[in-house]
Amino acid sequence: MVITQKRRPRSRWSELPTELLELIMKKLASVDILRFEAVCSCWNQAAKSYISAPYFTLDMPQTPWLMIPGGEENHVHTRRFFNLAEFKYYTIKNAFGDIPDAWCVGSSHGWLVLTEEKGTACLLNPFSGDRIELPSIRTLHPVISKDYIAKAVTSSKPPSSSSSSSSKDFVVAIILYSNTWITQLAFHRHGDDAWTGFGQKGTVYHDGMFHSTSGHFFALATDCSVEVWDLRKCFPIKTLHLQPFRHRQLNNDDDFKFDIQNYLVESLGEILLVRRFIVTKIFYHKDLPDVIRPYKTSHFYIYRQKSTSLGFEWEKVESLHNRAVFLGGNHSMSLSSQNFPECEENSIYFTDHRWEMNPNKCLSGKKRIGYGGHDLGVYNVKDNIMKPMPCYLTFDRWIINPPPFWIVPDIIHGFGNGS
């Protein structure tokens, strides 16, 4: 008797039903969808169909990439994007298009907010090359330039984004450096012809964020109070003013020894206040003896909103547990290190956004002073240890100008203008 062995049927991955392929893609980050497209012609067709579908949305949170200078002196607008997950750079030449003096003042939902000296402003997706013009910031005041903007954030993806989840009534909000002749907050709503100022005149604001559920704008003032604004109406409406009844509890000896930058972060449904303590004195860099730094970050304190019978207060948080927070000129973000193992748990990834420091004033005797951009790293909350950024040793020059930025990649259309 001859026994014949049955052959196992070969796997035919290219013949998987479209519905199953879409379920797979819903679990992928945008860069992984690009790889998915490259597997075979059938998967490529399925990916393009899925991306162009009206119901398409990137449900999977994305790991922020670090945008740094390109390292090419003859290409001032070349940018490198460091992917934490792959420990790899992607380079885009002429990342800011035809804006000659582009200056980045914000990063939200995969888009950059750019301005230039004459007040021109726009939103730009550096990966796809998509661009949306914004009104000149001089609609607020005729002398305002890029140097007046401390930070810019958006409420959602712009309506030209390919994602159907992008809001048609999205808002761009900006925080201005302290001045006596204008308010320190302004916004542009989709379809408006100008920027609209709002906020309390004379109040200095440190940070702002759009709440993911309500869509309201939370503005953090110097006294650690929080103003909540609805910017979707014809006129901005302040719905809440959360004044901590014991805000002095935040004060300690550190307040008199350091410069302090405050941030608001939404994390697991909670609103966190992160306080950054910065030493302002001359530091010599061990690896670059010709460079000195006029300031650097020392440590962070974290607080969360707590309601009591007397009102609202900030309660100190000793640990972020499995969360990683990303701070800087970007809209502040919180991610799970369990979902993103490339992110260190209980850590704060921070970049430098002291843009008021003039990068042209770079000589002090025979030493070169690093202004703006050099103060970045990873802070472990549990051990109170400051580490260099993972890609720090691969920098081929000292970062001075432009400052680095965190950006959530939106690259489903590929690197439209890069390599």
N, C-alpha and C positions, 0 to 999 in steps of 0.2 A: 504494500500500500504506500502510495506516494502522498506525503503530507505537504501541501502547499501553504506557504505563509502569506497571509493577507497583507497587502501593502497598506500602510497608513495613508489616509488621504493628506495631501499636502495642504498646508495652510494657505489660504488665498486672502491675504490681508487687503488686497486691492479691491476685493469684492464685498467688503463689509457694507451693510446697508447705510444709506445716508443718515438716517435717524441715529444710528449708533455712533457714527463719526461725529455728528454734532454734539452728542452727549460727551464724547471725549474732549472735543475742543472747548466745551464750556469749563473744563477743569484746567485749561492751559493758560499760561501767561502769554502776553502778546508775542514775545520773542520766540516762544515755543510754537506758536501758530505758524510763524515763518518756517520753522524747521518741519512742521507737519506738512506744509505745502510742498516741500522739496522731496518728500518720500517717493511719490509716484504721481503719474498724471491724474489718476482717479482721485487721490487725496488732494491734489492741487485744485482740481475742479470743485471738489466738495468744500474746501476751505474758502475759495473765492465766492462760492454761492452762499456760504454761511455768513461771511463778512458783509456781503452786500444785502443780506436779508433785512427787512424793516425791523425785525425783532432782535437783531444782533446787539449784544452787550457783552463787555468783558467783565463777567461776574467774578473772576478770580482776581484778588488783589495783586498788585504788582510791587516788586521790590524796587525801591528808588535807585536810580543810577546817579553817579557823581559826575557832573559836567565841569571840566577843567580846561584851561587853555590848551591849544593844540600843539604847542612846542615848535611851531614854524614861524620864524620871525617875519617872513614875507607874506604870511597869510594870517593877518590879525584876527580874522573871524573864523579860523579853524578851531574846532572844539573836539575834545576827546571825551567819551562817555564811558565811565568805568562801571562794569557790571559786577556787583558783589558776588552773585551766584556763580558766575563763570570765572571770576578773577581775570577779566579780559576787557580790553579797550575796543571801542568802536570809534572811528574817526569820521567826522563830517567836515568837509571843506566848505568855506563860505556859508557857515551854519545860519548866519543872520541875514542872508540874502543881500539885497541891494541897499540896506540901511547903512550909510557910511559910518556913522558914529553911534551905532547901536549900543545900548547899555541895558543889561538885564536887571530888572527891579522886582521880579516875582516869578514864581513857578507853581502852577496849580493844574492838576488833572492832566498832566502830560504836555501842557502848553507853557510857553514863556511869555512874560509881559515885558516888552521892550520899549524904551524911550530913547530920544536923542536930544542934543543940546537945544534945538529949536522948539522942543515940546511935542514933536510928532510921537505918536504911541501906536502900538499894535500888539496883537496876540500872534504867536508863531509856534507851530509844531515843528521843531528842528528835524524830526525824523521823516515826516511826509512832505515838509516844505509848505504846508497849508498856512495861510496868513489871513488875519482879519484886522482891518484898519479900525482904530479907535479915534475918537475926537482928540484934538490936541489938548494936552494938559493945561495949556495957556487959556483955555476957556474958563479956568478957575481964576487966574490972575495973569496979566500979560508978561510978568517977569519970571514966572515959574519955569524951571528947567529940570533936567533929569536929576540934578543934585538935590532937589527938594523932596524926592520920594524916598521914604524909608522902607516901604514894603508894599507889594501888591498881591492880592489873592482873588481867585474867581470862585463863584458859587457852584459851578459845574463845568462840564465840557462845553465849549462853544457850540452853537447850532450847526456850524459847518463841519463839525467832527462827524466821522462816519458812523459813530455809535448812535443808535436810535434813542439811547437814554439821555443824550445831551439835551439840555433844556433850551427852549426857544426864548425864555425870558431870563436868561442867565445874567449875572451881575458881576462887574469887576469893581472891587473896592481897593482904595489906596490909603496908606497912612503917610502923612507928610511930616517932615521935621518941624520942630517947634518954631512957630512964627506968631507974631501978634496981630497980623493984618488979615489972616485967613484962618478958617477952622482947620483942624489937623486930620480930618477924615473927608473923603470924597468918594463918589461912586459913579459908575456909568452903567446904565441899564440898556440892554439890547434894543436898538432902535432909536435911542436918544441921540441928539446932535451935540451934546455937551456933557461935561462932568458937573455933578451937583455936590456942593459941600454940605456937610452935616456934622453933628457932634457939638460938644460944648466948646465955645471959643475960649482959648487960653488953656484948655486941658491938653496935657501931653499924653499920647497913647504909645504903648510899647508894642502891641501886637493885635492882630485881628484874625478871626476865622469864621467860616460859614458852618453852622451846625448841620450835620448830615441829615437829620430828621426834619427839623422845623424849617430849614433854609434861612433862618435868621442870622444876621451878622453879629458876632460877639466882639466887642472892642474892649481891650484891656488897658486901663489907665495906669498912670504912675503909682497911684495910691492903692493899686491892686483891686480896685472896684471894676465891675464888668457892666458895660452898657449893652443891651440887647436891642437890635434895630431890625425892623422889617423894611427892606429896601425894594420890595416888589410892588409897592403902591405908587400912586402918582407923586406922593411926597414921602420922604423917609419918616417913619414913625418909631419912636423909642418905646418899646413895649415893657422893658424892665430896666431898672438900675440897681444892680446887686452891689450894695455897699457893705463890705465886711464890718460887723459891729466891733470887731477887735482886730483891725488890720495892723495895729502896732505889734501884735504878737509875732509878725513876720520879722520885725526888726531885731537885730542882734549886733554884736561887735563887727560882724562882717560887712554890715552896711556902711561903716565908716572907713573901711580899709580897701574896698573894691568898688569898681564901676559895676552896675547891675543891669542886665538885660532880662526882661520878663517875657515869657511865652505862654500862649494858651494852646493846649493839646486836647483833642477829643480822643479818649481811649476807653474802649469797652463800655460806652454809654456815659462815662464820667467826663467831667471837665477838669483837666489838670492845669495847675499853674506851675511852670518850671522856671526857677530863678537861676540865672547864669552869673557867676561872680568872676570878674575880669581884673587881673592885676595890671596896673598901668605903670610900668617902669621899663628900663632898658634890659633886654635879655640877649645874650650872645648865643648863636646857634652853633652847636658842637660840630656839625657836619659842614657848615658853610661859614667859615670864619670871617668872610667879608660882609656878612649880613647880620644886622641886629634887629631885634623885634621890640617895638615900643609897648606892646601889651600881649597878654596871653590869658586864656581861661584857666582858672584855678579849680573850681568845683561847681556843683549844682545842688540846689535844694528843690524838692518836689512837694506840692500840696494838692489837695483835692477839695472840691466844694462840699461843704457839709451844712445842712440845714439844722438849726436848733430852735428852741422855743423863743429865743431872743432875735432870731433872724439867721443871717448867713455868715459863715466864717471859713477860713482856709485851714484845713487840717493837714498836718505834715504826713507825708508818705515815706516810709523807710525803704520800700522796695517796689520795683516795677514788675517783679516776678518774671514771667516769660515774655514780657513785652520789650520791644526796642523802639525808641523814639528818635525821630529825625527832625532836627532843628536847623534853622538858618534863614536865608532869604526866601525859602520855599514856604508853602503852607505846611504847618507842622503836622506830622504823621505819627501814628502808632501802629506797629505790626507785631504779630505773634511770631516768636522765634521757633515755635513748634511747627508752624506752617512754612516758615522761611528759615531753615537751619543756617543759612549763610549769615544771618543776623545774630549777634551775641545777645543772649537774654539779659534782662535787667541792665540795659545799657542805653546811653544817649549818644547818638551820632550827630555831631555838630559841625557846621561850617561857619566861616567868618563873614559877617555882613555889616562891618563898620565902614560903610561906603563913604562916610563923610571924611575919612582920612584920605588926604590928597596923594594919589600914587605918583605924582610928578615930583614931590618933594622927597627925593630918595637919597640925598647925599648928606652925610654928617662927618666932616673931616675926610678921612680915608675910608670910612665905613659906609656901607649901603644900608639904608633903613628900609625894612619891609613894611609898607603901609597897606592895610586892607587886603584881606584874602589869605593871610598866612596862618590864622588861628583856627585850626580845624583838628578834629581827633575823635576818639571814642572814649566815653567816660563810663566806668563800671560803678554803678550806684552802690552795690553791696560793699565792695572793697575800697571805694573812694580812690580808684586808680585811673589815671589818664594814660591812654594809649594812642600811638599814632594811627592815622587812618590806614586801613589795610593796603591801599595803593600808594601810600606815602613814599616808600623807597623807590618806586618806579617813576616818580616825578623827575623829569630831566632838567628842570629849572625851578628856582624858588618862585612860588606863586605870589604875585603882588597884584597884578591887574590883568584880566578881570577876576573878581572873586569866584570861587567855586560855588556850584549850586546843586542841590538835590532835585531831580526831576523824575517823575513816574513815567516810564517809557510808554508811548503810544505809537507803536511801530508796525501796525498791522498792514500798512501799505508798503512796508519795506523802507530802505534808506533812500528816499526819493532824491536827495541831493548830496549824498555822501558816499562813503566807501567802507 
